[in-house]
Amino acid sequence: MDFSYTAEDEAFRDELIEWLDTHLEKFLAEWADTGEDDLAGAGSGGVMQAMERRRAWQRTLNGGRWAAIGWPEEWGGRDATVIQNVIYSETMARYRTPGIFNANGLWQIGPMIIRWGTEAQKRRWVPNILDAEDHWCQGFSEPEAGSDLANLRTVAVADGDDYVLNGQKTWTSSAHIARWGLFLVRTDPTAIGRGVKHEGITALIVDLEVDGIEIRPIRDLAGEEMFCDVLFSDARVPVAYRLGEEGEGWSVAMGTLGNERVGTAGLAIGMRSDLDAMVNVARSVNPAALDDPILRDRIARAHTDIEYTRLLNYRALSKILRNEKNWPEVPLAKLQWSHLAQTLAELAVDLLGPAAMVAKGGEGAVDGGAWNRLYLFQRYTSIGAGTTEVQKNIVADKAIKLPRR
Ligand SMILES: Cc1cc2nc3c(=O)[nH]c(=O)nc-3n(C[C@H](O)[C@H](O)[C@H](O)COP(=O)(O)OP(=O)(O)OC[C@H]3O[C@@H](n4cnc5c(N)ncnc54)[C@H](O)[C@@H]3O)c2cc1C
């Protein structure tokens, strides 16, 4: 692995650091009263307040052309290389920059509209996503289609200039605050019966404010409502909102999911900061824990695991740079990331003592309940972006090539 930077990469990094040094502190001072934690606040008021802060940060980034560096220059990006994406993710993690308004839009849906959209579609929606004008969600999963996504059954029937949609999406993150969504629907219902379920799927951009769409937030185990059921009852979507051709939805979706992997390079740095933070907090709220030999061992192991995760990511990236297939590093990195995220959250509550389990608003909550939230929330990491079991299947099939009868 050779990760030495070219002069261009060095200049890219210097420009980013200089920009952050000029803008980040000023932004944080202006938005000091609305912390990130408000996203965890009860009710939509807290969420919306935090979203306004995120919108402002995304706009600040966009002002410096730092919101979507992987996008083409013509659409407000920087055509960043893989290495520049690594530099960007690691630097942003090191500076602990605020969350952006619409990760789904910037990392997945925007690139897909740029890749598959008509000129008119691009002109209409790409600037909207980039400048955080509206929030976007991604409606793929259904009650009978999660890991087996191609089993989706929300049906879209062409009727004049529209498609008419009926069915149910579920786990659609932030649908209740989104104006637009990229949805996968079935335009050929016979495909499942014919044993070709990846065919007959179409990608549609949906205006979530039209009649016939009901959005029901789902309360998660942390008590938050961040994802939703989306129910379609004769909802009409113009054919002009179709992304790609009819029946091409699977290819559009695979590109979208592929983009989820971009930006993971900074995760190890973020985890390292979390580990340092929990040890520091333990020093004041539960110092005896730091003398416990078992907990000390777990801290040391977490350090090693974080370093391993960082190197595993680099190995996957170096294969990408050499145009080699990045098996099995990508599924292994996903497995390692979810394992580590949950291990660290468990370590935090053990280090910080019983008060760490008190939720936001509860008496004696540590750091406003942030560690309790982390503990509950990290359960999602073994489900989202491909479940643990499915990643293991991929390693078994494609990397180890275990025999199948
Ligand atoms: C926080 C969060 C946010 C999400 N946001 C979105 C979103 O914005 N948009 C969206 O479309 N979806 C979203 N999802 C849904 C997510 O994509 C699905 O939860 C995921 O694909 C798993 O599908 P499922 O929940 O239907 O579980 P299932 O696929 O039904 O799996 C249930 C269990 O069976 C196991 N299993 C399934 N198939 C196999 C197999 N072949 N071999 C072995 N074990 C198997 C799984 O590992 C799991 O343990 C989100 C999920 C979470 C947790």
The ligand as a Gaussian input file, in Angstrom:
#p B3LYP/6-31G(d) Opt

LIG

0 1
 C      -31.635000       2.794000      11.197000
 C      -32.155000       2.215000       9.901000
 C      -32.433000       3.061000       8.861000
 C      -32.942000       2.548000       7.667000
 N      -33.225000       3.424000       6.656000
 C      -33.741000       2.943000       5.500000
 C      -34.096000       3.854000       4.442000
 O      -33.913000       5.069000       4.543000
 N      -34.641000       3.341000       3.321000
 C      -34.848000       2.007000       3.151000
 O      -35.314000       1.609000       2.100000
 N      -34.545000       1.113000       4.143000
 C      -33.992000       1.567000       5.301000
 N      -33.689000       0.685000       6.319000
 C      -34.054000      -0.716000       6.162000
 C      -32.881000      -1.624000       5.953000
 O      -32.371000      -1.495000       4.666000
 C      -33.401000      -3.046000       6.237000
 O      -33.734000      -3.094000       7.601000
 C      -32.374000      -4.093000       5.896000
 O      -32.229000      -4.181000       4.514000
 C      -32.791000      -5.474000       6.452000
 O      -34.055000      -5.799000       6.016000
 P      -35.224000      -6.240000       7.028000
 O      -35.279000      -5.254000       8.141000
 O      -36.452000      -6.464000       6.221000
 O      -34.734000      -7.592000       7.647000
 P      -34.786000      -9.061000       6.939000
 O      -34.156000      -8.996000       5.591000
 O      -36.196000      -9.570000       7.010000
 O      -33.873000      -9.860000       7.917000
 C      -34.321000     -10.352000       9.180000
 C      -33.211000     -11.219000       9.755000
 O      -32.980000     -12.336000       8.869000
 C      -31.618000     -12.368000       8.470000
 N      -31.525000     -12.819000       7.067000
 C      -32.185000     -12.300000       5.998000
 N      -31.841000     -12.958000       4.877000
 C      -30.914000     -13.868000       5.228000
 C      -30.156000     -14.847000       4.503000
 N      -30.286000     -14.984000       3.183000
 N      -29.283000     -15.615000       5.212000
 C      -29.133000     -15.471000       6.564000
 N      -29.848000     -14.581000       7.295000
 C      -30.706000     -13.782000       6.644000
 C      -31.129000     -10.943000       8.594000
 O      -29.718000     -10.888000       8.764000
 C      -31.871000     -10.476000       9.845000
 O      -31.202000     -10.891000      11.001000
 C      -33.168000       1.156000       7.522000
 C      -32.878000       0.302000       8.578000
 C      -32.380000       0.809000       9.765000
 C      -32.079000      -0.129000      10.869000

